[in-house]
Amino acid sequence: MREQLDSIWDCVRGELRREVPDFKFHIWLEPLELAGVEGRTLYVKAPDHIRTWVRDRYLPLLAAASARAFRADALVEVVDGAWTPDPGKPDAPFAPAPGANELRLRPKYTFEQFVIGRGNRFAHAAALAVAEQPGQTYNPLFIYGRPGLGKTHLLHAVGNYVTRFAPALTVRYATVEEFTTEFVQAVRAKDTDAFKRSFRGVDVLLLDDVQFLADKTRTEEELFHTFNVLHDSGRQLVMTSDRSPEQLGGIEDRLGERFASGLVVGLEPPDLPVRRAILEKRARLDSVPAGPELVEEIAVRVTTSVRALEAALIQVVAYASLRNELPSPELARRLLERVAPEQTQGSCTVAAILDATATQFGIGTDSLLARDRRPAVARARKVAMYLARELTGQSFPEIGRGFGDRDHSTVLHAVRSVSTEVTRDPELATAVNNLRTRLSR
C-alpha cells in the first residue's frame, strides 16, 4: 500500500516541479504527503502551518498535476495529520499516465542554469562535451564530489540537452536505488527481459549515486553486464558518486575499474564569487526579492555547497513569506546566527559532528556512541553519520569506528536513510542544514 502511494506521489511531484519555481515548491509543496487514495480522490496531508495556504492557493495546481500523473478525473483534498483512510473504500489501481514524468528529468537542471566557477569548470565542460556528442568523447563520464555540489544537476543537464537537440536518441535517468528496486522486482516476477530492455536499450544512461551499490552483489553484477553492453556498442554512460572510483568501498574491483576507464572529474565547493552568482541566479529564476545585501549575507555565511546555499535562501524566503514581510539581510543574519553561531575555523571531525548533533537534538554524546536504540537517539545518530560522510570525506568503515566501532553497513544504511528522509521531512532537512552550516564554519 505505502509503495503504491509513493509511486503515485512521485509522479504527481514530478509534474508539480515542472510548474512552479523551486523556492515555492520547497516551501509549500515539498512538505506535502499523499496520505491515501479512495477511488479517484487523492488525500494530501499538509502540515498545520501551511495547510490553509496550500488549500487556498495550490489546490487547482495539485488537481491539475494529479490529472496528468494519476487519472484524468482525479480530485484532491488537503487533509490534516489525523486523517486516516476509510477501510471500506478500495484503493484505485494505479499505472502512471502515458508519458507522465516519463524521463524523470528535471527541466530546470540545464547547462544554462549551472553556475560555472573554478571548482566545477572542468566537470561542466566534460558534461557538455558528452551531451553534444554522446558516446564519442568521454565514455564513461564519472563525476564525483561531496553532496550538494551539482553532480545531479549536471547529470540532468546532459539528459535535457540530448532530448532537446537529439530527440532521436533515447535517454534513461535513474538512481542506483531505483536501478536496484527495478531489478529486484524483475527477478521476483521472473521477468528480467523488460528490465534489461529498459536499461540496455537506451542510447544514454544517466546513473546517479553509484556509491550506494556497495554490498549489493547481484545488482553489481547486473550493472556490470549493462555497462558492458552499452559501452561495447558505443552508447554513452554518465555516472555520479560522492567519491572517486578508487575510493568506493564495498564495490567489486572489476566494476570500479570500468567506472574509472573513461574520464573521471571532481567537483569542489564554490568560492565566494560563485556563491554570490548562484544565489543571484536562483533568486532571478524563481522571482525571489533578494537584493545584493541579502545575497552577500547568505553567501558569506554558507560555504559548504550549492544545496546548502539554496536551502538557506529558501529558509529565509519561507520565514519572510509566513510573516508577510520581505526577506532582508537582517532577517537572514538573525536566522543564520540562531542556527550557526560564530565558531573558530577548523577542519570538521567526527568528534565535532557528534558534539554538534548531540546539542542540536538535545541528547548526550555518550548516547550517540552507545547501543542506545531509542528512536530519538537513533535518528540523531543517523544524521551525525550522514554529516560525517559529507563533511569529513572518511570512508564508511572509518566513520563506523568513530561511532563506537559500528559496522560500515550501519553507516551506509544511515546515509541512505537520511538522504531519503530530508526530501520528505522539512523539519529534519532544516536540522541537517543547520548542523551543516554550523560545522562548516
C-alpha positions as MATLAB code, in Angstrom:
seq = 'MREQLDSIWDCVRGELRREVPDFKFHIWLEPLELAGVEGRTLYVKAPDHIRTWVRDRYLPLLAAASARAFRADALVEVVDGAWTPDPGKPDAPFAPAPGANELRLRPKYTFEQFVIGRGNRFAHAAALAVAEQPGQTYNPLFIYGRPGLGKTHLLHAVGNYVTRFAPALTVRYATVEEFTTEFVQAVRAKDTDAFKRSFRGVDVLLLDDVQFLADKTRTEEELFHTFNVLHDSGRQLVMTSDRSPEQLGGIEDRLGERFASGLVVGLEPPDLPVRRAILEKRARLDSVPAGPELVEEIAVRVTTSVRALEAALIQVVAYASLRNELPSPELARRLLERVAPEQTQGSCTVAAILDATATQFGIGTDSLLARDRRPAVARARKVAMYLARELTGQSFPEIGRGFGDRDHSTVLHAVRSVSTEVTRDPELATAVNNLRTRLSR';
ca = [
       0.000    0.000    0.000;
       2.672    2.535    1.016;
       4.752    1.609   -2.008;
       1.805    2.318   -4.309;
       1.139    5.688   -2.638;
       4.794    6.625   -3.007;
       4.676    5.691   -6.693;
       1.613    7.866   -7.283;
       3.028   10.784   -5.332;
       6.403   10.615   -7.093;
       4.597   11.095  -10.408;
       2.486   13.955   -9.053;
       5.539   15.656   -7.520;
       7.336   15.385  -10.835;
       4.503   17.285  -12.500;
       4.448   19.903   -9.727;
       8.181   20.561  -10.059;
       7.657   21.436  -13.706;
       5.032   24.050  -12.880;
       6.395   26.145  -10.007;
       9.681   27.839   -9.115;
      11.966   25.851   -6.837;
      11.523   28.050   -3.793;
       7.723   27.782   -3.951;
       7.971   24.039   -4.389;
      10.275   23.676   -1.380;
       8.223   25.967    0.864;
       4.664   24.929    0.050;
       4.658   21.644   -1.877;
       7.639   19.561   -0.790;
       6.271   19.117    2.787;
       3.068   17.541    1.418;
       2.482   13.800    1.658;
      -0.034   11.517   -0.014;
      -1.981   10.024    2.877;
      -4.351    7.841    0.879;
      -6.341    7.273   -2.290;
     -10.038    6.443   -2.378;
     -11.457    5.950   -5.846;
     -10.396    8.958   -7.878;
      -9.688   11.178   -4.848;
      -6.169   11.809   -3.580;
      -5.986   12.825    0.091;
      -2.937   15.021    0.552;
      -1.657   15.623    4.078;
      -0.264   19.103    4.812;
       1.467   20.370    7.989;
      -0.669   22.654   10.175;
       1.283   25.836    9.479;
       0.797   25.710    5.696;
      -2.455   23.747    5.267;
      -4.767   26.711    4.767;
      -2.351   28.398    2.370;
      -1.955   25.216    0.299;
      -5.700   24.642    0.192;
      -6.424   28.243   -0.846;
      -3.560   28.794   -3.282;
      -2.403   25.430   -4.641;
      -5.420   23.130   -4.770;
      -6.064   23.760   -8.515;
      -2.390   23.110   -9.254;
      -2.472   19.878   -7.233;
      -5.610   18.749   -9.064;
      -4.118   19.502  -12.485;
      -0.876   17.648  -11.674;
      -2.863   14.688  -10.352;
      -4.984   14.627  -13.505;
      -1.836   14.334  -15.605;
       0.013   11.865  -13.388;
      -2.799    9.757  -11.848;
      -6.065    9.860  -13.807;
      -7.846   12.480  -15.870;
     -10.804   12.838  -13.470;
      -8.670   12.998  -10.308;
      -9.826   15.026   -7.316;
      -7.632   16.294   -4.479;
      -8.479   17.011   -0.855;
      -5.998   18.619    1.544;
      -6.274   16.977    4.975;
      -4.661   17.219    8.403;
      -2.400   14.778   10.188;
      -5.304   12.979   11.873;
      -6.863   11.813    8.604;
      -6.941    8.051    8.051;
      -8.190    6.024    5.064;
     -11.682    4.542    5.126;
     -11.090    0.757    5.237;
     -14.385    0.194    3.426;
     -13.262    2.032    0.282;
     -10.855    0.177   -2.026;
      -7.764    1.837   -3.395;
      -7.730    2.596   -7.093;
      -5.296    0.559   -9.185;
      -2.502    2.762  -10.430;
      -0.377    2.858  -13.509;
       1.386    6.105  -14.459;
      -0.473    8.083  -17.091;
       1.055    7.656  -20.556;
       4.098    9.906  -20.787;
       3.656   11.178  -17.229;
       7.064   12.201  -15.966;
       8.464    9.575  -18.323;
      12.088   10.647  -18.414;
      12.108   11.965  -14.833;
      14.487   14.715  -15.887;
      14.174   17.979  -14.001;
      13.555   20.610  -16.680;
      15.229   23.340  -14.633;
      18.512   21.442  -14.399;
      20.131   22.668  -17.594;
      23.603   23.834  -18.586;
      22.254   27.386  -18.835;
      21.242   27.328  -15.181;
      24.521   25.846  -13.965;
      26.798   28.490  -12.456;
      30.397   27.871  -13.563;
      33.321   28.521  -11.239;
      36.840   27.375  -10.520;
      35.701   24.242   -8.680;
      33.345   22.916  -11.364;
      34.550   24.321  -14.698;
      36.168   21.089  -15.904;
      33.181   18.933  -14.898;
      30.792   21.301  -16.687;
      32.904   21.279  -19.859;
      33.138   17.481  -19.835;
      29.394   17.040  -19.312;
      28.616   19.484  -22.125;
      31.012   17.693  -24.468;
      29.292   14.388  -23.702;
      25.848   15.918  -24.283;
      26.948   17.329  -27.650;
      28.476   14.046  -28.849;
      27.113   11.098  -26.836;
      29.344    8.040  -26.997;
      32.069    9.840  -28.932;
      34.025   11.910  -26.409;
      34.332   10.745  -22.800;
      32.718    7.363  -22.232;
      32.051    6.688  -19.462;
      31.996   10.063  -17.737;
      32.269    9.744  -13.959;
      31.500   12.864  -11.866;
      32.216   12.816   -8.142;
      32.117   15.215   -5.223;
      30.546   15.879   -1.861;
      26.733   16.071   -1.712;
      25.209   19.323   -2.862;
      27.896   20.478   -5.305;
      25.959   19.972   -8.557;
      26.545   16.372   -9.666;
      22.858   15.633  -10.160;
      22.363   18.997  -11.885;
      24.992   18.091  -14.491;
      23.506   14.619  -14.923;
      20.054   16.050  -15.667;
      21.616   18.764  -17.854;
      23.132   16.080  -20.086;
      19.757   14.360  -20.369;
      17.870   17.576  -21.074;
      20.396   18.639  -23.722;
      20.249   15.295  -25.546;
      16.450   15.113  -25.520;
      16.271   18.677  -26.845;
      18.897   18.587  -29.581;
      18.991   14.872  -30.446;
      15.396   13.694  -29.915;
      16.021   10.506  -31.900;
      18.278    9.266  -29.088;
      16.744    7.546  -26.065;
      17.767    8.683  -22.575;
      17.292    6.908  -19.258;
      17.913    8.558  -15.874;
      17.850    6.528  -12.663;
      19.374    6.488   -9.230;
      21.164    3.330   -8.142;
      18.350    2.777   -5.647;
      15.830    2.793   -8.500;
      18.034    0.526  -10.617;
      18.217   -1.892   -7.681;
      14.495   -1.769   -6.929;
      13.504   -2.411  -10.537;
      15.995   -5.257  -10.799;
      14.760   -6.925   -7.612;
      11.157   -6.608   -8.763;
      12.037   -8.099  -12.150;
      13.800  -11.051  -10.508;
      10.867  -11.688   -8.189;
       8.476  -11.582  -11.138;
      10.817  -13.892  -13.072;
      10.780  -11.426  -15.951;
      14.104   -9.672  -16.384;
      13.763   -9.140  -20.129;
      11.751   -5.926  -19.777;
      14.220   -4.644  -17.186;
      17.156   -5.329  -19.494;
      15.441   -3.596  -22.407;
      14.737   -0.588  -20.199;
      18.400   -0.075  -19.291;
      20.335   -1.764  -22.093;
      18.210   -0.468  -24.943;
      18.971    3.243  -24.420;
      21.480    5.500  -26.133;
      22.370    7.481  -22.997;
      22.253    6.017  -19.471;
      22.482    8.502  -16.583;
      23.083    6.780  -13.253;
      23.059    8.753  -10.008;
      24.678    7.914   -6.637;
      26.608    4.790   -7.612;
      28.215    4.728   -4.152;
      25.028    3.010   -2.968;
      25.977   -0.101   -4.943;
      28.137   -1.161   -2.016;
      27.467   -4.740   -0.901;
      24.682   -5.320   -3.450;
      26.318   -8.263   -5.168;
      23.556   -9.227   -7.599;
      22.850   -5.610   -8.544;
      26.550   -5.003   -9.132;
      26.706   -7.992  -11.462;
      23.658   -6.792  -13.409;
      25.118   -3.289  -13.729;
      28.447   -4.804  -14.806;
      26.753   -6.553  -17.721;
      24.610   -3.488  -18.521;
      27.746   -1.346  -18.577;
      29.495   -3.745  -20.962;
      26.540   -3.942  -23.362;
      26.190   -0.160  -23.591;
      29.889    0.654  -23.688;
      30.776   -2.025  -26.227;
      28.046   -0.764  -28.559;
      29.265    2.836  -28.350;
      26.449    4.190  -26.237;
      27.014    6.808  -23.543;
      27.208    6.262  -19.775;
      27.363    9.092  -17.234;
      27.592    8.318  -13.521;
      27.841   10.290  -10.305;
      29.148    9.411   -6.873;
      30.162   11.142   -3.676;
      33.727    9.864   -4.154;
      36.081    8.796   -6.907;
      36.073    5.210   -8.258;
      39.240    4.208   -6.396;
      37.731    5.423   -3.108;
      34.488    3.474   -3.443;
      34.262    0.791   -0.787;
      32.264   -2.427   -0.994;
      32.182   -2.495   -4.813;
      33.771   -5.180   -6.971;
      37.135   -4.214   -8.434;
      36.050   -5.050  -11.972;
      33.137   -2.606  -11.742;
      35.266    0.125  -10.172;
      37.804   -0.322  -12.967;
      35.084    0.240  -15.564;
      33.877    3.364  -13.765;
      37.429    4.718  -14.000;
      38.012    3.639  -17.602;
      36.792    6.906  -19.098;
      37.043   10.445  -17.773;
      36.823   10.995  -14.002;
      36.171   14.594  -12.877;
      35.629   16.053   -9.426;
      33.616   18.967   -8.056;
      34.814   21.317   -5.326;
      32.858   23.657   -3.017;
      32.076   27.044   -4.608;
      34.148   30.079   -3.674;
      32.572   33.384   -2.627;
      32.058   34.910   -6.114;
      30.429   31.707   -7.320;
      28.243   31.526   -4.211;
      27.022   35.056   -4.944;
      26.329   34.156   -8.576;
      24.424   31.013   -7.573;
      22.163   32.935   -5.202;
      21.599   35.749   -7.707;
      20.639   33.303  -10.456;
      18.391   31.292   -8.126;
      16.626   34.462   -6.995;
      16.220   35.706  -10.576;
      14.873   32.420  -11.931;
      12.426   31.992   -9.040;
      11.437   35.691   -8.884;
      12.612   35.992   -5.286;
      13.107   39.562   -3.979;
      16.745   39.109   -2.925;
      18.843   42.250   -3.084;
      22.652   42.399   -3.131;
      22.893   42.799    0.645;
      20.790   39.690    1.301;
      22.778   37.693   -1.252;
      26.054   38.802    0.327;
      24.861   37.910    3.831;
      23.974   34.354    2.840;
      26.985   33.863    0.545;
      29.434   34.818    3.286;
      27.805   32.667    5.945;
      27.021   29.483    3.979;
      30.126   27.980    2.408;
      29.718   24.210    2.088;
      27.687   23.533   -1.035;
      25.207   24.750   -3.626;
      22.463   22.795   -1.873;
      23.204   24.444    1.471;
      23.185   27.884   -0.191;
      19.809   27.328   -1.826;
      18.420   25.805    1.374;
      19.459   28.911    3.311;
      17.813   31.184    0.737;
      14.633   29.088    0.851;
      14.645   29.208    4.655;
      14.878   32.997    4.705;
      12.247   33.443    1.979;
       9.898   30.964    3.663;
      10.185   32.677    7.048;
       9.612   36.098    5.499;
       6.643   34.810    3.484;
       4.973   33.336    6.559;
       5.386   36.685    8.337;
       4.212   38.703    5.295;
       7.470   40.642    5.073;
      10.266   40.971    2.543;
      13.402   38.846    3.040;
      16.190   41.074    4.311;
      19.856   40.834    5.348;
      18.812   41.416    8.962;
      16.377   38.502    8.818;
      18.994   36.272    7.199;
      21.562   37.245    9.815;
      19.119   36.548   12.627;
      18.076   33.164   11.263;
      21.557   32.004   10.335;
      23.109   33.209   13.585;
      20.454   31.308   15.506;
      21.344   28.052   13.806;
      25.025   28.717   13.157;
      26.685   30.806   15.880;
      30.195   32.036   15.237;
      32.786   29.322   15.740;
      36.503   29.035   15.278;
      37.502   27.955   11.795;
      38.926   24.455   11.620;
      38.692   21.065    9.991;
      35.490   19.205   10.636;
      35.937   15.986   12.623;
      33.672   13.159   13.716;
      34.042   14.363   17.297;
      32.859   17.850   16.347;
      29.913   16.378   14.451;
      28.958   14.221   17.444;
      29.048   17.205   19.806;
      27.056   19.473   17.468;
      24.451   16.795   16.735;
      24.010   15.971   20.397;
      23.404   19.661   21.117;
      21.012   20.063   18.180;
      18.865   17.093   19.233;
      19.151   17.643   22.986;
      20.795   14.332   23.878;
      24.120   13.237   25.295;
      27.137   12.489   23.111;
      27.604    9.232   25.008;
      24.153    8.116   23.849;
      25.198    8.506   20.208;
      28.187    6.223   20.797;
      26.333    3.694   22.961;
      23.965    0.929   21.801;
      21.037    3.185   22.636;
      18.150    2.253   20.316;
      15.617    4.875   21.415;
      14.049    6.402   18.264;
      15.212    9.956   19.026;
      18.783    8.799   19.643;
      18.822    6.501   16.607;
      17.630    9.337   14.376;
      20.239   11.762   15.699;
      22.935    9.116   15.231;
      21.914    8.598   11.604;
      22.081   12.350   10.978;
      25.550   12.503   12.530;
      26.743    9.627   10.321;
      25.255   11.301    7.246;
      27.084   14.549    8.005;
      30.300   12.710    8.827;
      30.190   11.149    5.379;
      29.530   14.517    3.743;
      31.868   16.758    5.711;
      34.887   14.630    6.663;
      35.419   12.644    3.475;
      36.070    9.489    5.512;
      35.096    6.020    4.311;
      32.181    4.085    5.790;
      34.472    1.854    7.916;
      36.386    4.891    9.231;
      33.148    6.616   10.224;
      31.891    3.408   11.836;
      34.980    3.253   14.038;
      34.336    6.817   15.149;
      30.810    5.869   16.188;
      31.693    3.183   18.703;
      33.159    0.618   16.278;
      29.989    0.163   14.265;
      29.960   -1.851   11.068;
      30.323    0.035    7.778;
      26.908   -1.302    6.650;
      25.299    0.575    9.556;
      26.822    3.817    8.310;
      25.771    3.048    4.738;
      22.185    2.454    5.863;
      22.181    5.724    7.843;
      23.416    7.737    4.857;
      20.800    6.222    2.564;
      18.042    6.727    5.112;
      18.779   10.399    5.804;
      19.291   11.113    2.080;
      15.696    9.989    1.535;
      14.143   11.447    4.677;
      15.419   15.004    4.154;
      13.408   15.192    0.919;
      10.197   14.335    2.777;
      10.637   15.841    6.240;
      11.129   19.642    6.255;
      11.981   19.687    9.975;
      14.733   17.129    9.524;
      16.008   18.974    6.428;
      16.225   22.181    8.462;
      18.053   20.424   11.300;
      20.564   18.884    8.889;
      21.123   22.208    7.138;
      21.581   23.967   10.487;
      24.218   21.445   11.519;
      25.922   21.567    8.133;
      26.169   25.353    8.308;
      27.400   25.337   11.914;
      30.037   22.664   11.301;
      31.384   24.297    8.148;
      32.437   27.425    9.964;
];
